Amino acid sequence: MLAAAVPGVHAQARVQPTTLISGTLSFDARGTLGDFTGTTANLTGAIAGGPALEAVRGWVEARVDSMTTDNGRRDRDMRKSLGADQYPTIRFDLDELRPSPRQGDIMVVTLVGRFTIHGVTRQETFPGTLTWSRTGIRLEARVGMDVRAYRIGGLSKAFGLLKMQPDIVVHIDLRFEQPPR
């Protein structure tokens, strides 16, 4: 999530604020009837600038009701399990960015922040990749999660015959663009 969209930027460069222009948030899950993926491209987010990459802060948010698995019944169950009426958004707040040396237009980073899912906020630390372009930055990351840590239930249906495994993999793919000057 993060940094000046100038090809020569490095960890000590001033970071300009940016706005999320596109992206996807998705998860891979396993169930009795097979593996499935849930996804949304309905995201909002922004980055606050700073004197260096380490000072960057930001957030990204998705509406629960925008997520789909391309299966209507499973989507209804997912929204019910996530408590979409009471907790309509999933959010990540970036508290810290730990950059590594940049290699060309790519930099491996460690993201430290808070996911808020189903009304539960938890600290998470996970790796990501920043890729610079002429107009902005792309952040790609993935993080394993146990949904029970976020008090998400309803993983078993039909008297236990249909189950979803609690361990999922969340995929983040975001594009931030420099605002016009």
C-alpha positions in Angstrom: 0.0 0.0 0.0 2.5 2.6 -0.4 5.1 5.0 -1.7 5.9 7.7 -4.1 5.2 6.7 -7.7 8.6 7.9 -8.8 10.8 5.2 -10.4 13.8 6.2 -8.3 12.1 6.2 -4.9 13.7 4.3 -2.1 13.0 3.7 1.6 14.2 7.2 2.5 12.1 9.1 -0.1 9.1 11.2 0.9 5.9 9.3 0.3 2.9 11.1 -1.2 -0.7 10.4 -0.3 -2.4 8.1 -2.7 -5.9 6.9 -3.4 -7.0 3.3 -4.1 -8.1 3.1 -7.7 -8.7 -0.6 -8.1 -8.1 -4.0 -6.5 -9.5 -7.2 -5.3 -9.8 -8.9 -2.0 -10.3 -12.6 -2.1 -10.0 -15.7 0.0 -9.5 -19.4 -0.7 -11.4 -21.9 1.4 -11.9 -25.6 1.6 -15.2 -27.3 2.2 -16.8 -30.8 2.2 -18.1 -30.2 -1.4 -14.7 -28.8 -2.6 -12.5 -25.8 -2.6 -13.9 -22.4 -3.4 -12.9 -18.7 -3.7 -14.7 -15.7 -2.5 -13.9 -12.3 -4.0 -14.8 -8.6 -4.3 -13.5 -5.8 -6.3 -15.7 -3.3 -4.5 -12.9 -1.7 -2.3 -12.1 1.7 -0.9 -8.8 2.8 0.6 -6.1 5.4 0.9 -2.6 6.0 2.0 -1.3 8.8 4.2 2.1 10.0 3.1 5.2 10.3 5.2 8.9 11.2 5.1 9.8 7.6 4.3 8.2 4.2 3.6 8.4 3.3 7.3 6.1 6.3 8.1 3.3 5.3 5.6 -0.1 4.5 7.0 -3.2 3.5 5.2 -6.4 1.5 5.1 -8.5 -0.6 2.7 -12.1 -1.7 3.2 -14.6 -4.0 1.5 -18.3 -4.4 2.0 -19.2 -7.9 3.1 -22.3 -7.9 0.9 -20.1 -7.3 -2.2 -18.2 -10.6 -1.8 -19.3 -13.5 -4.0 -18.3 -17.2 -4.4 -20.5 -17.5 -7.5 -22.8 -19.8 -5.5 -26.0 -18.0 -4.3 -26.6 -20.4 -1.4 -23.0 -20.3 -0.2 -23.0 -16.5 -0.6 -26.1 -16.2 1.7 -24.4 -18.5 4.3 -21.2 -16.6 4.1 -22.9 -13.2 4.7 -24.9 -14.7 7.6 -21.7 -16.2 9.1 -19.9 -12.8 8.7 -22.9 -11.0 10.3 -23.1 -8.7 7.3 -26.1 -6.8 8.7 -24.3 -6.0 12.0 -20.7 -5.9 10.6 -21.1 -4.7 7.0 -17.4 -4.2 6.3 -14.0 -5.9 6.4 -11.1 -3.5 7.0 -7.4 -3.5 7.2 -5.5 -0.6 8.8 -1.8 -0.4 8.1 0.1 0.4 11.3 3.7 -0.2 10.0 5.5 -1.0 6.8 8.9 -2.7 7.0 10.7 -2.3 3.6 13.5 -4.4 2.3 16.0 -3.3 -0.3 14.3 -2.4 -3.6 15.1 -4.5 -6.6 14.2 -2.6 -9.7 10.5 -1.7 -9.6 9.8 -4.3 -6.9 10.2 -4.3 -3.1 9.3 -7.0 -0.6 7.8 -5.6 2.5 6.3 -6.7 5.8 2.9 -5.3 6.5 1.9 -4.8 10.2 -1.7 -3.8 10.8 -5.2 -4.6 12.1 -7.9 -6.6 10.3 -11.4 -5.9 11.5 -13.7 -8.8 10.5 -17.1 -9.7 12.1 -16.6 -6.9 14.7 -13.3 -8.4 15.9 -10.0 -6.5 15.4 -6.7 -8.5 15.4 -3.1 -7.6 14.7 -1.6 -9.4 11.8 1.9 -9.3 10.3 2.5 -10.7 6.8 4.7 -10.3 3.7 3.7 -8.4 0.6 5.2 -7.0 -2.6 5.2 -3.4 -3.8 5.5 -2.8 -7.6 6.1 0.8 -8.8 4.8 2.1 -12.1 4.8 5.5 -13.7 1.5 6.5 -12.1 1.3 4.5 -8.9 1.9 1.4 -6.8 0.6 -2.1 -6.7 0.5 -4.1 -3.5 0.1 -7.8 -3.6 0.0 -9.9 -0.4 -1.5 -13.1 1.1 -2.1 -14.1 4.6 -3.3 -17.3 6.2 -6.2 -16.9 8.7 -8.2 -19.0 11.1 -11.7 -17.5 10.8 -12.5 -18.7 14.3 -10.1 -16.1 15.6 -12.6 -13.5 14.4 -15.6 -15.3 16.1 -17.0 -16.5 12.7 -19.2 -19.5 13.2 -21.6 -21.3 11.0 -18.9 -23.4 9.4 -21.0 -26.6 9.6 -24.4 -27.1 7.9 -26.9 -30.0 7.5 -26.1 -31.5 10.9 -22.4 -31.5 10.2 -22.5 -33.2 6.8 -21.3 -30.0 5.1 -18.3 -28.3 6.6 -16.0 -25.4 5.8 -12.5 -25.7 7.1 -11.7 -22.7 9.4 -8.2 -22.0 7.8 -8.4 -19.7 4.8 -5.9 -17.8 2.7 -6.7 -14.1 2.1 -5.3 -12.5 -1.1 -4.9 -8.8 -1.4 -4.2 -7.1 -4.8 -4.4 -3.3 -4.7 -3.5 -0.4 -7.0 -2.9 3.1 -5.6 -2.5 6.1 -7.9 -1.0 9.5 -7.2 -3.7 12.2 -7.1 -3.5 14.8 -9.8 -1.4 17.8 -8.9 
